[in-house]
């Protein structure tokens, strides 16, 4: 019951601060771009744009949310509330995941391409969970907007840069150890035990780091 109430509260907050309006605009722009692209580029660009949703939302939105909550002393309130750290983190993961899933599915539907929607939905939710957890983990080091921009831009580069190499044809098995590569493969329908294991291990590791980060922020 606490989790449900917290998720609804997070959704209301995200709506109030324009996250839904902003991502509606992004989604419309993405769909427009995909509709005018030539067919040889469309498949790759569709998967890449859908992948960018959980990355951008999870990292950028999560960082902005935590920065706002720090300024409002939410972490100190959380420390004396009956809400557990796990409930707090799960609420963030689920509420952000809903935006990613809605945006990603709409992009896929209007792209004009065929998709395996089960693989796509699983990939979006796992990707959103992973990068939301990364965003929470990094938030312990964010105190100003300058910190926010430096840390998030550096993380975006590390997260996205290997995809360029991979899509240009360098597809060694070792690259699947990078979570972004495994997510791209999953969203493309190329599901494998290795890619699922890689994503799961990364999610578990980042969940642990997220718990440590929230504990640290509660004591500041």
Residue, then its C-alpha position, 0 to 999 in steps of 0.5 A: x500500500x505504501x509503495x502504491x501511494x508513493x508511486x502515485x505521488x511520484x507520478x503526480x510530481x513528475x506530471x506537475x513539473x512537466x516531465x510528461x509534457x516534455x516527453x510527449x514533445x520528444x516522442x512526437x519529434x522522434x516519430x516525425x523524424x522516423x516517418x521521414x527517414x529512408x527505409x535502410x536507416x529506419x530500423x537502426x534509428x528506431x531501436x536507437x531512439x527507443x533505447x535513448x528514452x530510458x537512458x535520458x529519462x533514467x539519468x537526466x530526469x532522475x538526477x533532476x528529481x533527486x536534486x529537487x528533493x535534496x533542496x526540499x529536504x525530502x531525504x531528511x524526511x525520509x530518514x524519519x518516515x516509515x517508508x523504507x529505502x527499498x520502497x523509495x527506490x522501487x517507486x522511482x524505478x516504476x514511475x520512471x519506467x512507465x514514462x519510458x514504456x509509454x514513449x517507447x511503445x508509441x515510437x515503435x507503433x508509429x515508426x512504420x516498422x515491425x517489432x517484437x513488442x514483448x522483447x521491446x517492452x522487456x528491454x525498455x523496462x530493464x533499461x529504464x530500471x538500470x539507468x534510473x538506478x544509475x541516476x539514483x546512485x550518482x545523485x549522492x555526488x550531486x549538490x549543484x546544477x554544475x555537478x549534475x551536468x558534469x556527472x550526467x554528461x560523462x555518464x551519457x557518453x560512457x553509456x552511449x559511445x559503445x553503441x556507435x562502434x557496435x552498430x558500425x559492425x564491430x560485434x564481438x561477444x565481449x561487447x555484450x558485457x556492456x549493458x547498453x549493447x545487451x539492451x540494444x540486442x534485446x530491444x532488437x529481438x536478438x534475445x540471448x541468455x548472456x544479454x539477459x544475465x548481463x543486464x540482470x547483474x548490472x541491475x542488481x549491482x546498481x540497486x545495491x549502489x542505489x541503496x547505499x547512495x540513498x542512505x548517504x543522502x539521508x545522513x547529509 
